[in-house]
Amino acid sequence: AGLCTAYDPTRALCATDHFYLEVPFTACNFVKRNVFSFAGPSLFNVLPCSVRSSSSLAIFKQCLKTHLFIQNF
């Protein structure tokens, strides 16, 4: 099993085509929220759909860099 899995809702939702990752349930424990299996999907899911749905790793990196640059400057 990988560290991140695609979100597969049990019901038909309008957000099923937005490429979300499943965020595992965790108690409100500070340590658990800092592990990659929770922090990685949580941060990925807040990215714009245009970044998340990139067709390749190179395009994803380019879109992410552009998004972060626009957000911070």
mmJSON file of the N, C-alpha and C atoms, coordinates in Angstrom:
{"data_MODEL":{"atom_site":{
"group_PDB":["ATOM","ATOM","ATOM","ATOM","ATOM","ATOM","ATOM","ATOM","ATOM","ATOM","ATOM","ATOM","ATOM","ATOM","ATOM","ATOM","ATOM","ATOM","ATOM","ATOM","ATOM","ATOM","ATOM","ATOM","ATOM","ATOM","ATOM","ATOM","ATOM","ATOM","ATOM","ATOM","ATOM","ATOM","ATOM","ATOM","ATOM","ATOM","ATOM","ATOM","ATOM","ATOM","ATOM","ATOM","ATOM","ATOM","ATOM","ATOM","ATOM","ATOM","ATOM","ATOM","ATOM","ATOM","ATOM","ATOM","ATOM","ATOM","ATOM","ATOM","ATOM","ATOM","ATOM","ATOM","ATOM","ATOM","ATOM","ATOM","ATOM","ATOM","ATOM","ATOM","ATOM","ATOM","ATOM","ATOM","ATOM","ATOM","ATOM","ATOM","ATOM","ATOM","ATOM","ATOM","ATOM","ATOM","ATOM","ATOM","ATOM","ATOM","ATOM","ATOM","ATOM","ATOM","ATOM","ATOM","ATOM","ATOM","ATOM","ATOM","ATOM","ATOM","ATOM","ATOM","ATOM","ATOM","ATOM","ATOM","ATOM","ATOM","ATOM","ATOM","ATOM","ATOM","ATOM","ATOM","ATOM","ATOM","ATOM","ATOM","ATOM","ATOM","ATOM","ATOM","ATOM","ATOM","ATOM","ATOM","ATOM","ATOM","ATOM","ATOM","ATOM","ATOM","ATOM","ATOM","ATOM","ATOM","ATOM","ATOM","ATOM","ATOM","ATOM","ATOM","ATOM","ATOM","ATOM","ATOM","ATOM","ATOM","ATOM","ATOM","ATOM","ATOM","ATOM","ATOM","ATOM","ATOM","ATOM","ATOM","ATOM","ATOM","ATOM","ATOM","ATOM","ATOM","ATOM","ATOM","ATOM","ATOM","ATOM","ATOM","ATOM","ATOM","ATOM","ATOM","ATOM","ATOM","ATOM","ATOM","ATOM","ATOM","ATOM","ATOM","ATOM","ATOM","ATOM","ATOM","ATOM","ATOM","ATOM","ATOM","ATOM","ATOM","ATOM","ATOM","ATOM","ATOM","ATOM","ATOM","ATOM","ATOM","ATOM","ATOM","ATOM","ATOM","ATOM","ATOM","ATOM","ATOM","ATOM","ATOM","ATOM","ATOM","ATOM","ATOM","ATOM","ATOM","ATOM"],
"id":[1,2,3,4,5,6,7,8,9,10,11,12,13,14,15,16,17,18,19,20,21,22,23,24,25,26,27,28,29,30,31,32,33,34,35,36,37,38,39,40,41,42,43,44,45,46,47,48,49,50,51,52,53,54,55,56,57,58,59,60,61,62,63,64,65,66,67,68,69,70,71,72,73,74,75,76,77,78,79,80,81,82,83,84,85,86,87,88,89,90,91,92,93,94,95,96,97,98,99,100,101,102,103,104,105,106,107,108,109,110,111,112,113,114,115,116,117,118,119,120,121,122,123,124,125,126,127,128,129,130,131,132,133,134,135,136,137,138,139,140,141,142,143,144,145,146,147,148,149,150,151,152,153,154,155,156,157,158,159,160,161,162,163,164,165,166,167,168,169,170,171,172,173,174,175,176,177,178,179,180,181,182,183,184,185,186,187,188,189,190,191,192,193,194,195,196,197,198,199,200,201,202,203,204,205,206,207,208,209,210,211,212,213,214,215,216,217,218,219],
"type_symbol":["N","C","C","N","C","C","N","C","C","N","C","C","N","C","C","N","C","C","N","C","C","N","C","C","N","C","C","N","C","C","N","C","C","N","C","C","N","C","C","N","C","C","N","C","C","N","C","C","N","C","C","N","C","C","N","C","C","N","C","C","N","C","C","N","C","C","N","C","C","N","C","C","N","C","C","N","C","C","N","C","C","N","C","C","N","C","C","N","C","C","N","C","C","N","C","C","N","C","C","N","C","C","N","C","C","N","C","C","N","C","C","N","C","C","N","C","C","N","C","C","N","C","C","N","C","C","N","C","C","N","C","C","N","C","C","N","C","C","N","C","C","N","C","C","N","C","C","N","C","C","N","C","C","N","C","C","N","C","C","N","C","C","N","C","C","N","C","C","N","C","C","N","C","C","N","C","C","N","C","C","N","C","C","N","C","C","N","C","C","N","C","C","N","C","C","N","C","C","N","C","C","N","C","C","N","C","C","N","C","C","N","C","C","N","C","C","N","C","C"],
"label_atom_id":["N","CA","C","N","CA","C","N","CA","C","N","CA","C","N","CA","C","N","CA","C","N","CA","C","N","CA","C","N","CA","C","N","CA","C","N","CA","C","N","CA","C","N","CA","C","N","CA","C","N","CA","C","N","CA","C","N","CA","C","N","CA","C","N","CA","C","N","CA","C","N","CA","C","N","CA","C","N","CA","C","N","CA","C","N","CA","C","N","CA","C","N","CA","C","N","CA","C","N","CA","C","N","CA","C","N","CA","C","N","CA","C","N","CA","C","N","CA","C","N","CA","C","N","CA","C","N","CA","C","N","CA","C","N","CA","C","N","CA","C","N","CA","C","N","CA","C","N","CA","C","N","CA","C","N","CA","C","N","CA","C","N","CA","C","N","CA","C","N","CA","C","N","CA","C","N","CA","C","N","CA","C","N","CA","C","N","CA","C","N","CA","C","N","CA","C","N","CA","C","N","CA","C","N","CA","C","N","CA","C","N","CA","C","N","CA","C","N","CA","C","N","CA","C","N","CA","C","N","CA","C","N","CA","C","N","CA","C","N","CA","C","N","CA","C","N","CA","C","N","CA","C","N","CA","C"],
"label_alt_id":[null,null,null,null,null,null,null,null,null,null,null,null,null,null,null,null,null,null,null,null,null,null,null,null,null,null,null,null,null,null,null,null,null,null,null,null,null,null,null,null,null,null,null,null,null,null,null,null,null,null,null,null,null,null,null,null,null,null,null,null,null,null,null,null,null,null,null,null,null,null,null,null,null,null,null,null,null,null,null,null,null,null,null,null,null,null,null,null,null,null,null,null,null,null,null,null,null,null,null,null,null,null,null,null,null,null,null,null,null,null,null,null,null,null,null,null,null,null,null,null,null,null,null,null,null,null,null,null,null,null,null,null,null,null,null,null,null,null,null,null,null,null,null,null,null,null,null,null,null,null,null,null,null,null,null,null,null,null,null,null,null,null,null,null,null,null,null,null,null,null,null,null,null,null,null,null,null,null,null,null,null,null,null,null,null,null,null,null,null,null,null,null,null,null,null,null,null,null,null,null,null,null,null,null,null,null,null,null,null,null,null,null,null,null,null,null,null,null,null],
"label_comp_id":["ALA","ALA","ALA","GLY","GLY","GLY","LEU","LEU","LEU","CYS","CYS","CYS","THR","THR","THR","ALA","ALA","ALA","TYR","TYR","TYR","ASP","ASP","ASP","PRO","PRO","PRO","THR","THR","THR","ARG","ARG","ARG","ALA","ALA","ALA","LEU","LEU","LEU","CYS","CYS","CYS","ALA","ALA","ALA","THR","THR","THR","ASP","ASP","ASP","HIS","HIS","HIS","PHE","PHE","PHE","TYR","TYR","TYR","LEU","LEU","LEU","GLU","GLU","GLU","VAL","VAL","VAL","PRO","PRO","PRO","PHE","PHE","PHE","THR","THR","THR","ALA","ALA","ALA","CYS","CYS","CYS","ASN","ASN","ASN","PHE","PHE","PHE","VAL","VAL","VAL","LYS","LYS","LYS","ARG","ARG","ARG","ASN","ASN","ASN","VAL","VAL","VAL","PHE","PHE","PHE","SER","SER","SER","PHE","PHE","PHE","ALA","ALA","ALA","GLY","GLY","GLY","PRO","PRO","PRO","SER","SER","SER","LEU","LEU","LEU","PHE","PHE","PHE","ASN","ASN","ASN","VAL","VAL","VAL","LEU","LEU","LEU","PRO","PRO","PRO","CYS","CYS","CYS","SER","SER","SER","VAL","VAL","VAL","ARG","ARG","ARG","SER","SER","SER","SER","SER","SER","SER","SER","SER","SER","SER","SER","LEU","LEU","LEU","ALA","ALA","ALA","ILE","ILE","ILE","PHE","PHE","PHE","LYS","LYS","LYS","GLN","GLN","GLN","CYS","CYS","CYS","LEU","LEU","LEU","LYS","LYS","LYS","THR","THR","THR","HIS","HIS","HIS","LEU","LEU","LEU","PHE","PHE","PHE","ILE","ILE","ILE","GLN","GLN","GLN","ASN","ASN","ASN","PHE","PHE","PHE"],
"label_asym_id":["A","A","A","A","A","A","A","A","A","A","A","A","A","A","A","A","A","A","A","A","A","A","A","A","A","A","A","A","A","A","A","A","A","A","A","A","A","A","A","A","A","A","A","A","A","A","A","A","A","A","A","A","A","A","A","A","A","A","A","A","A","A","A","A","A","A","A","A","A","A","A","A","A","A","A","A","A","A","A","A","A","A","A","A","A","A","A","A","A","A","A","A","A","A","A","A","A","A","A","A","A","A","A","A","A","A","A","A","A","A","A","A","A","A","A","A","A","A","A","A","A","A","A","A","A","A","A","A","A","A","A","A","A","A","A","A","A","A","A","A","A","A","A","A","A","A","A","A","A","A","A","A","A","A","A","A","A","A","A","A","A","A","A","A","A","A","A","A","A","A","A","A","A","A","A","A","A","A","A","A","A","A","A","A","A","A","A","A","A","A","A","A","A","A","A","A","A","A","A","A","A","A","A","A","A","A","A","A","A","A","A","A","A","A","A","A","A","A","A"],
"label_entity_id":["1","1","1","1","1","1","1","1","1","1","1","1","1","1","1","1","1","1","1","1","1","1","1","1","1","1","1","1","1","1","1","1","1","1","1","1","1","1","1","1","1","1","1","1","1","1","1","1","1","1","1","1","1","1","1","1","1","1","1","1","1","1","1","1","1","1","1","1","1","1","1","1","1","1","1","1","1","1","1","1","1","1","1","1","1","1","1","1","1","1","1","1","1","1","1","1","1","1","1","1","1","1","1","1","1","1","1","1","1","1","1","1","1","1","1","1","1","1","1","1","1","1","1","1","1","1","1","1","1","1","1","1","1","1","1","1","1","1","1","1","1","1","1","1","1","1","1","1","1","1","1","1","1","1","1","1","1","1","1","1","1","1","1","1","1","1","1","1","1","1","1","1","1","1","1","1","1","1","1","1","1","1","1","1","1","1","1","1","1","1","1","1","1","1","1","1","1","1","1","1","1","1","1","1","1","1","1","1","1","1","1","1","1","1","1","1","1","1","1"],
"label_seq_id":[1,1,1,2,2,2,3,3,3,4,4,4,5,5,5,6,6,6,7,7,7,8,8,8,9,9,9,10,10,10,11,11,11,12,12,12,13,13,13,14,14,14,15,15,15,16,16,16,17,17,17,18,18,18,19,19,19,20,20,20,21,21,21,22,22,22,23,23,23,24,24,24,25,25,25,26,26,26,27,27,27,28,28,28,29,29,29,30,30,30,31,31,31,32,32,32,33,33,33,34,34,34,35,35,35,36,36,36,37,37,37,38,38,38,39,39,39,40,40,40,41,41,41,42,42,42,43,43,43,44,44,44,45,45,45,46,46,46,47,47,47,48,48,48,49,49,49,50,50,50,51,51,51,52,52,52,53,53,53,54,54,54,55,55,55,56,56,56,57,57,57,58,58,58,59,59,59,60,60,60,61,61,61,62,62,62,63,63,63,64,64,64,65,65,65,66,66,66,67,67,67,68,68,68,69,69,69,70,70,70,71,71,71,72,72,72,73,73,73],
"pdbx_PDB_ins_code":[null,null,null,null,null,null,null,null,null,null,null,null,null,null,null,null,null,null,null,null,null,null,null,null,null,null,null,null,null,null,null,null,null,null,null,null,null,null,null,null,null,null,null,null,null,null,null,null,null,null,null,null,null,null,null,null,null,null,null,null,null,null,null,null,null,null,null,null,null,null,null,null,null,null,null,null,null,null,null,null,null,null,null,null,null,null,null,null,null,null,null,null,null,null,null,null,null,null,null,null,null,null,null,null,null,null,null,null,null,null,null,null,null,null,null,null,null,null,null,null,null,null,null,null,null,null,null,null,null,null,null,null,null,null,null,null,null,null,null,null,null,null,null,null,null,null,null,null,null,null,null,null,null,null,null,null,null,null,null,null,null,null,null,null,null,null,null,null,null,null,null,null,null,null,null,null,null,null,null,null,null,null,null,null,null,null,null,null,null,null,null,null,null,null,null,null,null,null,null,null,null,null,null,null,null,null,null,null,null,null,null,null,null,null,null,null,null,null,null],
"Cartn_x":[0.836,0.0,0.875,0.48,1.235,0.889,1.618,1.349,0.103,-0.208,-1.372,-2.258,-3.566,-4.513,-5.532,-6.038,-7.045,-8.332,-9.033,-10.299,-11.365,-12.013,-13.07,-14.342,-15.219,-16.415,-17.378,-18.096,-19.06,-20.343,-20.614,-21.79,-21.34,-22.212,-21.91,-21.902,-20.755,-20.607,-20.199,-20.507,-20.124,-18.624,-17.923,-16.483,-15.653,-16.244,-15.494,-14.462,-14.598,-13.633,-12.6,-12.409,-11.479,-10.159,-9.896,-8.604,-8.171,-9.018,-8.674,-7.955,-7.137,-6.515,-7.252,-7.287,-7.957,-7.101,-7.705,-7.022,-7.457,-6.524,-6.915,-7.444,-8.378,-8.914,-7.83,-7.762,-6.811,-7.425,-7.125,-7.587,-6.86,-7.317,-6.712,-5.361,-4.514,-3.19,-2.199,-1.426,-0.495,0.511,0.997,1.998,1.415,0.203,-0.416,-0.66,-0.983,-1.262,0.0,1.175,2.42,3.059,2.449,2.99,2.585,3.396,3.167,1.824,1.407,0.159,-1.053,-0.954,-2.032,-1.743,-0.532,-0.187,-0.12,0.425,0.555,-0.785,-1.722,-3.034,-3.792,-3.65,-4.346,-3.882,-2.573,-2.031,-2.357,-2.302,-2.612,-4.061,-4.976,-6.397,-6.774,-5.953,-6.271,-5.7,-4.933,-4.435,-5.586,-5.481,-6.529,-6.616,-7.789,-8.009,-7.091,-6.788,-5.913,-4.512,-4.072,-2.758,-2.871,-3.89,-4.058,-4.27,-4.905,-5.249,-4.208,-2.989,-1.922,-1.692,-1.384,-1.271,0.067,1.081,2.379,3.055,4.109,4.844,5.497,6.048,6.695,5.693,4.515,3.485,2.987,2.844,2.439,3.438,4.733,5.764,5.697,5.51,5.431,4.206,3.058,1.829,1.93,2.532,2.69,3.6,4.705,5.644,4.956,4.191,3.468,2.439,1.692,0.668,1.303,2.386,3.028,3.65,4.206,4.781,3.698,2.579,1.478,0.924,0.844,0.287,1.184,2.497,3.428,4.023,3.834,4.426,3.428],
"Cartn_y":[-1.183,0.0,1.238,2.238,3.475,4.415,5.502,6.491,7.308,7.479,8.264,7.431,7.55,6.847,7.836,7.555,8.414,8.318,9.43,9.465,8.819,7.797,7.077,7.148,8.138,8.295,7.131,6.845,5.749,6.163,7.465,7.988,8.814,8.999,9.835,11.296,11.933,13.33,14.152,15.432,16.288,16.52,16.239,16.486,15.255,14.239,13.018,13.193,14.216,14.42,15.491,15.781,16.838,16.305,15.019,14.42,14.683,14.332,14.469,13.223,13.396,12.266,12.022,10.777,10.415,10.829,11.538,11.956,11.001,10.246,9.274,9.97,9.317,9.851,9.846,10.919,10.987,11.794,11.407,12.179,13.521,14.459,15.798,15.778,14.891,14.752,15.468,16.386,17.195,16.34,15.28,14.435,13.736,13.21,12.502,13.436,14.683,15.628,16.061,15.76,16.129,14.976,13.821,12.721,12.902,12.377,12.595,12.051,10.903,10.295,11.169,12.116,13.07,14.418,14.935,16.273,16.325,15.301,15.291,15.412,14.494,14.597,15.867,16.324,17.534,18.738,18.861,19.982,19.84,18.621,18.391,18.762,18.436,18.671,20.145,21.021,22.451,23.159,22.445,23.031,23.212,24.187,24.347,23.106,22.854,21.682,21.699,22.865,22.958,22.434,22.542,22.013,20.515,20.11,18.694,17.794,18.303,17.463,17.506,17.897,17.94,16.553,16.524,15.237,14.535,15.24,14.599,15.258,14.626,15.166,16.496,16.6,17.841,18.995,18.743,19.782,20.119,19.104,19.34,20.258,19.979,20.808,22.245,22.412,23.75,24.504,23.843,24.471,24.791,23.889,24.115,25.308,25.381,26.491,27.815,27.836,29.041,29.427,28.451,28.706,29.286,28.681,29.161,30.543,30.801,32.11,33.186,32.916,33.894,34.129,33.076,33.191,34.011,33.931,34.566,35.884,36.253,37.514,38.362],
"Cartn_z":[0.0,0.0,0.0,-0.773,-0.855,0.278,0.363,1.398,1.096,-0.187,-0.585,-1.492,-1.29,-2.147,-2.684,-3.868,-4.471,-3.679,-3.563,-2.844,-3.708,-3.17,-3.878,-3.041,-3.308,-2.474,-2.629,-1.551,-1.583,-2.275,-2.349,-3.043,-4.232,-5.202,-6.356,-5.921,-6.084,-5.703,-6.915,-6.874,-8.003,-8.026,-6.94,-6.866,-7.221,-7.816,-8.089,-9.19,-10.022,-11.102,-10.772,-9.488,-9.1,-8.549,-8.644,-8.305,-6.867,-5.913,-4.509,-4.018,-2.973,-2.302,-0.995,-0.573,0.671,1.855,2.789,4.008,5.111,5.692,6.715,7.967,8.637,9.88,10.936,11.689,12.789,13.921,15.137,16.289,16.276,17.048,17.071,17.774,17.353,17.935,17.035,17.588,16.817,16.049,16.657,16.015,14.791,14.893,13.771,12.593,12.845,11.769,11.037,11.565,10.921,10.149,10.116,9.332,7.878,6.962,5.538,5.076,5.604,5.144,5.433,6.358,6.624,5.977,6.159,5.668,4.146,3.512,2.054,1.344,1.593,0.942,1.323,2.568,2.995,2.192,2.0,1.225,-0.253,-0.778,-2.189,-2.5,-1.6,-1.832,-1.844,-1.271,-1.291,-2.511,-3.318,-4.567,-5.542,-6.44,-7.454,-8.348,-8.86,-9.709,-10.925,-11.444,-12.618,-12.32,-11.083,-10.69,-10.425,-9.663,-9.299,-10.503,-11.547,-12.69,-13.804,-13.49,-14.5,-15.08,-16.369,-17.071,-16.872,-16.401,-16.173,-14.979,-14.497,-13.361,-13.717,-14.914,-15.331,-15.382,-15.917,-15.981,-14.58,-13.714,-12.33,-11.631,-11.783,-11.153,-11.65,-12.949,-13.538,-13.01,-12.981,-12.491,-11.003,-10.231,-8.797,-8.548,-9.265,-9.123,-9.458,-10.545,-10.94,-9.881,-9.395,-8.373,-7.108,-6.639,-5.419,-5.618,-6.789,-7.079,-7.059,-7.72,-7.763,-6.352,-5.562,-4.222,-3.292,-3.493,-2.564,-3.042,-4.3,-4.783,-5.453],
"occupancy":[1.0,1.0,1.0,1.0,1.0,1.0,1.0,1.0,1.0,1.0,1.0,1.0,1.0,1.0,1.0,1.0,1.0,1.0,1.0,1.0,1.0,1.0,1.0,1.0,1.0,1.0,1.0,1.0,1.0,1.0,1.0,1.0,1.0,1.0,1.0,1.0,1.0,1.0,1.0,1.0,1.0,1.0,1.0,1.0,1.0,1.0,1.0,1.0,1.0,1.0,1.0,1.0,1.0,1.0,1.0,1.0,1.0,1.0,1.0,1.0,1.0,1.0,1.0,1.0,1.0,1.0,1.0,1.0,1.0,1.0,1.0,1.0,1.0,1.0,1.0,1.0,1.0,1.0,1.0,1.0,1.0,1.0,1.0,1.0,1.0,1.0,1.0,1.0,1.0,1.0,1.0,1.0,1.0,1.0,1.0,1.0,1.0,1.0,1.0,1.0,1.0,1.0,1.0,1.0,1.0,1.0,1.0,1.0,1.0,1.0,1.0,1.0,1.0,1.0,1.0,1.0,1.0,1.0,1.0,1.0,1.0,1.0,1.0,1.0,1.0,1.0,1.0,1.0,1.0,1.0,1.0,1.0,1.0,1.0,1.0,1.0,1.0,1.0,1.0,1.0,1.0,1.0,1.0,1.0,1.0,1.0,1.0,1.0,1.0,1.0,1.0,1.0,1.0,1.0,1.0,1.0,1.0,1.0,1.0,1.0,1.0,1.0,1.0,1.0,1.0,1.0,1.0,1.0,1.0,1.0,1.0,1.0,1.0,1.0,1.0,1.0,1.0,1.0,1.0,1.0,1.0,1.0,1.0,1.0,1.0,1.0,1.0,1.0,1.0,1.0,1.0,1.0,1.0,1.0,1.0,1.0,1.0,1.0,1.0,1.0,1.0,1.0,1.0,1.0,1.0,1.0,1.0,1.0,1.0,1.0,1.0,1.0,1.0,1.0,1.0,1.0,1.0,1.0,1.0],
"B_iso_or_equiv":[0.0,0.0,0.0,0.0,0.0,0.0,0.0,0.0,0.0,0.0,0.0,0.0,0.0,0.0,0.0,0.0,0.0,0.0,0.0,0.0,0.0,0.0,0.0,0.0,0.0,0.0,0.0,0.0,0.0,0.0,0.0,0.0,0.0,0.0,0.0,0.0,0.0,0.0,0.0,0.0,0.0,0.0,0.0,0.0,0.0,0.0,0.0,0.0,0.0,0.0,0.0,0.0,0.0,0.0,0.0,0.0,0.0,0.0,0.0,0.0,0.0,0.0,0.0,0.0,0.0,0.0,0.0,0.0,0.0,0.0,0.0,0.0,0.0,0.0,0.0,0.0,0.0,0.0,0.0,0.0,0.0,0.0,0.0,0.0,0.0,0.0,0.0,0.0,0.0,0.0,0.0,0.0,0.0,0.0,0.0,0.0,0.0,0.0,0.0,0.0,0.0,0.0,0.0,0.0,0.0,0.0,0.0,0.0,0.0,0.0,0.0,0.0,0.0,0.0,0.0,0.0,0.0,0.0,0.0,0.0,0.0,0.0,0.0,0.0,0.0,0.0,0.0,0.0,0.0,0.0,0.0,0.0,0.0,0.0,0.0,0.0,0.0,0.0,0.0,0.0,0.0,0.0,0.0,0.0,0.0,0.0,0.0,0.0,0.0,0.0,0.0,0.0,0.0,0.0,0.0,0.0,0.0,0.0,0.0,0.0,0.0,0.0,0.0,0.0,0.0,0.0,0.0,0.0,0.0,0.0,0.0,0.0,0.0,0.0,0.0,0.0,0.0,0.0,0.0,0.0,0.0,0.0,0.0,0.0,0.0,0.0,0.0,0.0,0.0,0.0,0.0,0.0,0.0,0.0,0.0,0.0,0.0,0.0,0.0,0.0,0.0,0.0,0.0,0.0,0.0,0.0,0.0,0.0,0.0,0.0,0.0,0.0,0.0,0.0,0.0,0.0,0.0,0.0,0.0],
"pdbx_formal_charge":[null,null,null,null,null,null,null,null,null,null,null,null,null,null,null,null,null,null,null,null,null,null,null,null,null,null,null,null,null,null,null,null,null,null,null,null,null,null,null,null,null,null,null,null,null,null,null,null,null,null,null,null,null,null,null,null,null,null,null,null,null,null,null,null,null,null,null,null,null,null,null,null,null,null,null,null,null,null,null,null,null,null,null,null,null,null,null,null,null,null,null,null,null,null,null,null,null,null,null,null,null,null,null,null,null,null,null,null,null,null,null,null,null,null,null,null,null,null,null,null,null,null,null,null,null,null,null,null,null,null,null,null,null,null,null,null,null,null,null,null,null,null,null,null,null,null,null,null,null,null,null,null,null,null,null,null,null,null,null,null,null,null,null,null,null,null,null,null,null,null,null,null,null,null,null,null,null,null,null,null,null,null,null,null,null,null,null,null,null,null,null,null,null,null,null,null,null,null,null,null,null,null,null,null,null,null,null,null,null,null,null,null,null,null,null,null,null,null,null],
"auth_seq_id":[1,1,1,2,2,2,3,3,3,4,4,4,5,5,5,6,6,6,7,7,7,8,8,8,9,9,9,10,10,10,11,11,11,12,12,12,13,13,13,14,14,14,15,15,15,16,16,16,17,17,17,18,18,18,19,19,19,20,20,20,21,21,21,22,22,22,23,23,23,24,24,24,25,25,25,26,26,26,27,27,27,28,28,28,29,29,29,30,30,30,31,31,31,32,32,32,33,33,33,34,34,34,35,35,35,36,36,36,37,37,37,38,38,38,39,39,39,40,40,40,41,41,41,42,42,42,43,43,43,44,44,44,45,45,45,46,46,46,47,47,47,48,48,48,49,49,49,50,50,50,51,51,51,52,52,52,53,53,53,54,54,54,55,55,55,56,56,56,57,57,57,58,58,58,59,59,59,60,60,60,61,61,61,62,62,62,63,63,63,64,64,64,65,65,65,66,66,66,67,67,67,68,68,68,69,69,69,70,70,70,71,71,71,72,72,72,73,73,73],
"auth_comp_id":["ALA","ALA","ALA","GLY","GLY","GLY","LEU","LEU","LEU","CYS","CYS","CYS","THR","THR","THR","ALA","ALA","ALA","TYR","TYR","TYR","ASP","ASP","ASP","PRO","PRO","PRO","THR","THR","THR","ARG","ARG","ARG","ALA","ALA","ALA","LEU","LEU","LEU","CYS","CYS","CYS","ALA","ALA","ALA","THR","THR","THR","ASP","ASP","ASP","HIS","HIS","HIS","PHE","PHE","PHE","TYR","TYR","TYR","LEU","LEU","LEU","GLU","GLU","GLU","VAL","VAL","VAL","PRO","PRO","PRO","PHE","PHE","PHE","THR","THR","THR","ALA","ALA","ALA","CYS","CYS","CYS","ASN","ASN","ASN","PHE","PHE","PHE","VAL","VAL","VAL","LYS","LYS","LYS","ARG","ARG","ARG","ASN","ASN","ASN","VAL","VAL","VAL","PHE","PHE","PHE","SER","SER","SER","PHE","PHE","PHE","ALA","ALA","ALA","GLY","GLY","GLY","PRO","PRO","PRO","SER","SER","SER","LEU","LEU","LEU","PHE","PHE","PHE","ASN","ASN","ASN","VAL","VAL","VAL","LEU","LEU","LEU","PRO","PRO","PRO","CYS","CYS","CYS","SER","SER","SER","VAL","VAL","VAL","ARG","ARG","ARG","SER","SER","SER","SER","SER","SER","SER","SER","SER","SER","SER","SER","LEU","LEU","LEU","ALA","ALA","ALA","ILE","ILE","ILE","PHE","PHE","PHE","LYS","LYS","LYS","GLN","GLN","GLN","CYS","CYS","CYS","LEU","LEU","LEU","LYS","LYS","LYS","THR","THR","THR","HIS","HIS","HIS","LEU","LEU","LEU","PHE","PHE","PHE","ILE","ILE","ILE","GLN","GLN","GLN","ASN","ASN","ASN","PHE","PHE","PHE"],
"auth_asym_id":["A","A","A","A","A","A","A","A","A","A","A","A","A","A","A","A","A","A","A","A","A","A","A","A","A","A","A","A","A","A","A","A","A","A","A","A","A","A","A","A","A","A","A","A","A","A","A","A","A","A","A","A","A","A","A","A","A","A","A","A","A","A","A","A","A","A","A","A","A","A","A","A","A","A","A","A","A","A","A","A","A","A","A","A","A","A","A","A","A","A","A","A","A","A","A","A","A","A","A","A","A","A","A","A","A","A","A","A","A","A","A","A","A","A","A","A","A","A","A","A","A","A","A","A","A","A","A","A","A","A","A","A","A","A","A","A","A","A","A","A","A","A","A","A","A","A","A","A","A","A","A","A","A","A","A","A","A","A","A","A","A","A","A","A","A","A","A","A","A","A","A","A","A","A","A","A","A","A","A","A","A","A","A","A","A","A","A","A","A","A","A","A","A","A","A","A","A","A","A","A","A","A","A","A","A","A","A","A","A","A","A","A","A","A","A","A","A","A","A"],
"auth_atom_id":["N","CA","C","N","CA","C","N","CA","C","N","CA","C","N","CA","C","N","CA","C","N","CA","C","N","CA","C","N","CA","C","N","CA","C","N","CA","C","N","CA","C","N","CA","C","N","CA","C","N","CA","C","N","CA","C","N","CA","C","N","CA","C","N","CA","C","N","CA","C","N","CA","C","N","CA","C","N","CA","C","N","CA","C","N","CA","C","N","CA","C","N","CA","C","N","CA","C","N","CA","C","N","CA","C","N","CA","C","N","CA","C","N","CA","C","N","CA","C","N","CA","C","N","CA","C","N","CA","C","N","CA","C","N","CA","C","N","CA","C","N","CA","C","N","CA","C","N","CA","C","N","CA","C","N","CA","C","N","CA","C","N","CA","C","N","CA","C","N","CA","C","N","CA","C","N","CA","C","N","CA","C","N","CA","C","N","CA","C","N","CA","C","N","CA","C","N","CA","C","N","CA","C","N","CA","C","N","CA","C","N","CA","C","N","CA","C","N","CA","C","N","CA","C","N","CA","C","N","CA","C","N","CA","C","N","CA","C","N","CA","C","N","CA","C","N","CA","C","N","CA","C","N","CA","C"],
"pdbx_PDB_model_num":[1,1,1,1,1,1,1,1,1,1,1,1,1,1,1,1,1,1,1,1,1,1,1,1,1,1,1,1,1,1,1,1,1,1,1,1,1,1,1,1,1,1,1,1,1,1,1,1,1,1,1,1,1,1,1,1,1,1,1,1,1,1,1,1,1,1,1,1,1,1,1,1,1,1,1,1,1,1,1,1,1,1,1,1,1,1,1,1,1,1,1,1,1,1,1,1,1,1,1,1,1,1,1,1,1,1,1,1,1,1,1,1,1,1,1,1,1,1,1,1,1,1,1,1,1,1,1,1,1,1,1,1,1,1,1,1,1,1,1,1,1,1,1,1,1,1,1,1,1,1,1,1,1,1,1,1,1,1,1,1,1,1,1,1,1,1,1,1,1,1,1,1,1,1,1,1,1,1,1,1,1,1,1,1,1,1,1,1,1,1,1,1,1,1,1,1,1,1,1,1,1,1,1,1,1,1,1,1,1,1,1,1,1,1,1,1,1,1,1]
}}}
